[in-house]
Amino acid sequence: MNIDPYDDERARLRAAIIEVLREQGPCWTYVLRNWLTMRDRNGGPAPFTSLSTSQVRRECERMMRDGLLERLPTFSALYINWGLKASPLQTGE
């Protein structure tokens, strides 16, 4: 049995991205990274201490391919705006 040590870390990052987008709403990639590396409201440790914007972008792109996130329109050509993909129950389809 081959166990990938990155699976747990990726699952933890995905859960954290979803949690931030649920609490804060749509975010640009760098803002999402900032939320993930900041200390929590009670002064506890940051969920991720060393996380680059490109790592967050790549994981968001994977999550988009998996149908969890979507790219939202933005006024900037440089920044990617991410949001949770609406489920059919939310959209009434």
Secondary structure, DSSP 8 states (H G I E B T S, - for coil): ----THHHHHHHHHHHHHHHHHHH-SEEHHHHHHHHHS--TTS---S-SS--HHHHHHHHHHHHHTTSEEEE--S-SS--EEEE---HHHHT-
